Amino acid sequence: MASTFSFDIVSQVDLQEVDNAVNQALKEISQRYDFKNSKSGIDFNQGEKTITLTADDAYKLRALKDILSARFTSRKISPRALVYKAEETALGGTIRQLANITVGLEKEKSKELTQLIKKLNVKVQVQLEGDKLRVSSAKKDELQTVIQYLRNLDFPVPLQCVNYR
């Protein structure tokens, strides 16, 4: 009897690490000379999984994004986990931008990922289970090929391969 091996493809973000990254970014902002006496700030809402960036002008907003991205990277969180909304003007002549933290694979992304895996021409089965994809095969080498492909893939959401068995 042939046993099958499998792993799950998920898109997870540790919200405690996001909170730590936001706190590090806030500390850096408070110490930078170009942010002295400005109304710039970062607000993290863990319940809604959103981050609100507020800045005096477009230059400082761009700098806030760069600082936040650097802090995400240093905490081993993919900056692709943030989906930025459009900039909007706020009170006091400031600019505000909202960023949603993506958790889980949406159906459209799952279907797109399934098609990409099928184009590899390896003998694997891909099943959608809630907000994750399960990839199974009789050979471990084929699963390793898919995992290596996913690591090199530039996908719009961060992907992790978990539960390898």
C-alpha positions as CSV (number, residue, x, y, z in Angstrom):
1,M,0.0,0.0,0.0
2,A,1.4,3.4,-1.0
3,S,1.3,6.1,1.6
4,T,0.8,9.7,0.6
5,F,2.7,12.7,1.8
6,S,1.4,16.2,2.1
7,F,1.9,19.7,3.2
8,D,-0.3,22.8,3.6
9,I,0.1,26.2,1.9
10,V,-1.1,29.0,4.2
11,S,-0.7,32.7,4.5
12,Q,-0.3,33.5,8.1
13,V,1.0,36.6,10.0
14,D,1.9,36.6,13.7
15,L,0.0,39.7,15.0
16,Q,2.3,39.9,18.1
17,E,5.3,40.3,15.8
18,V,3.4,42.9,13.8
19,D,2.7,44.8,17.1
20,N,6.4,44.5,17.9
21,A,7.4,45.9,14.5
22,V,5.0,48.8,14.8
23,N,6.4,49.6,18.3
24,Q,10.0,49.5,16.9
25,A,8.9,51.8,14.0
26,L,7.3,54.3,16.4
27,K,10.5,54.3,18.5
28,E,12.6,55.1,15.4
29,I,10.2,57.8,14.3
30,S,10.5,59.5,17.8
31,Q,14.3,59.6,17.4
32,R,14.6,60.8,13.8
33,Y,15.3,64.5,13.2
34,D,13.1,64.8,10.2
35,F,10.0,63.7,12.3
36,K,10.6,66.2,15.1
37,N,7.5,68.4,15.8
38,S,5.5,66.5,13.2
39,K,2.1,64.9,13.5
40,S,3.3,61.7,12.0
41,G,2.4,58.4,13.6
42,I,1.4,54.7,13.2
43,D,-1.6,53.2,14.8
44,F,-2.1,49.4,14.9
45,N,-5.6,48.0,15.4
46,Q,-5.1,44.3,16.2
47,G,-8.8,43.5,16.3
48,E,-9.5,44.8,12.8
49,K,-6.0,43.8,11.5
50,T,-5.3,47.3,10.2
51,I,-2.5,49.8,10.4
52,T,-3.1,53.5,10.0
53,L,-0.3,55.8,8.9
54,T,-0.6,59.5,9.5
55,A,1.9,62.0,8.1
56,D,2.3,65.7,7.5
57,D,3.1,65.3,3.8
58,A,3.7,62.7,1.1
59,Y,7.4,62.6,1.7
60,K,6.9,61.7,5.4
61,L,4.2,59.2,4.5
62,R,6.6,57.4,2.1
63,A,9.3,57.5,4.9
64,L,6.8,55.9,7.3
65,K,6.1,53.1,4.8
66,D,9.9,52.5,4.4
67,I,10.4,52.4,8.2
68,L,7.5,50.1,8.7
69,S,8.7,47.8,5.8
70,A,12.2,47.7,7.3
71,R,10.8,46.8,10.7
72,F,8.6,44.1,9.2
73,T,11.6,42.6,7.4
74,S,13.7,42.6,10.5
75,R,10.9,40.8,12.4
76,K,10.7,38.2,9.6
77,I,7.3,39.4,8.4
78,S,6.7,39.8,4.7
79,P,5.9,43.4,3.8
80,R,3.5,41.9,1.2
81,A,1.2,41.1,4.1
82,L,0.2,44.8,4.0
83,V,-2.4,45.9,1.4
84,Y,-2.4,49.7,1.3
85,K,-5.5,51.7,0.5
86,A,-5.6,55.0,-1.2
87,E,-4.2,58.1,0.5
88,E,-6.7,60.5,2.0
89,T,-6.5,63.9,3.6
90,A,-7.1,64.1,7.3
91,L,-7.7,66.9,9.8
92,G,-5.0,69.5,10.3
93,G,-3.6,69.2,6.7
94,T,-2.2,65.7,7.3
95,I,-2.3,62.7,5.0
96,R,-3.7,59.3,6.2
97,Q,-3.3,55.9,4.7
98,L,-4.9,52.7,5.8
99,A,-3.1,49.3,5.4
100,N,-4.9,46.0,5.9
101,I,-3.0,42.9,7.1
102,T,-3.9,39.9,4.9
103,V,-4.4,36.7,6.8
104,G,-5.4,33.5,5.0
105,L,-5.7,32.7,1.3
106,E,-8.7,34.1,-0.5
107,K,-10.5,31.9,-3.0
108,E,-9.2,33.8,-6.1
109,K,-5.6,33.6,-4.8
110,S,-6.1,29.9,-4.0
111,K,-7.4,29.2,-7.6
112,E,-4.5,31.1,-9.1
113,L,-2.0,29.2,-6.9
114,T,-3.6,25.9,-7.9
115,Q,-3.2,26.7,-11.6
116,L,0.5,27.7,-11.1
117,I,1.2,24.4,-9.3
118,K,-0.6,22.4,-12.1
119,K,1.6,24.1,-14.7
120,L,4.6,22.5,-13.0
121,N,3.6,19.1,-14.5
122,V,4.3,17.1,-11.3
123,K,2.1,14.4,-10.0
124,V,0.5,16.2,-7.0
125,Q,-3.1,16.7,-5.9
126,V,-4.1,20.2,-4.7
127,Q,-7.2,20.6,-2.5
128,L,-8.8,23.7,-1.1
129,E,-9.5,23.4,2.6
130,G,-10.9,26.6,4.1
131,D,-8.2,29.3,3.8
132,K,-5.4,26.9,3.0
133,L,-4.3,24.6,0.2
134,R,-3.3,21.0,0.9
135,V,-0.8,19.5,-1.6
136,S,-0.4,15.7,-1.5
137,S,1.6,13.2,-3.5
138,A,3.0,9.7,-3.3
139,K,6.5,11.0,-3.7
140,K,8.3,13.3,-1.4
141,D,10.5,14.6,-4.2
142,E,7.6,16.0,-6.1
143,L,6.4,17.8,-2.9
144,Q,9.9,19.2,-2.5
145,T,9.8,20.5,-6.1
146,V,6.5,22.3,-5.3
147,I,7.9,23.8,-2.1
148,Q,11.0,25.0,-3.9
149,Y,8.9,26.5,-6.6
150,L,6.7,28.3,-4.1
151,R,9.8,29.8,-2.3
152,N,11.0,31.3,-5.6
153,L,7.5,32.5,-6.6
154,D,6.8,36.2,-6.4
155,F,3.2,35.9,-5.2
156,P,1.2,39.0,-4.0
157,V,0.6,37.5,-0.6
158,P,3.2,35.8,1.7
159,L,3.1,32.0,1.5
160,Q,4.3,29.5,4.1
161,C,4.5,25.7,3.7
162,V,3.5,24.0,7.0
163,N,2.4,20.5,8.2
164,Y,4.9,18.6,6.0
165,R,4.2,14.9,6.6
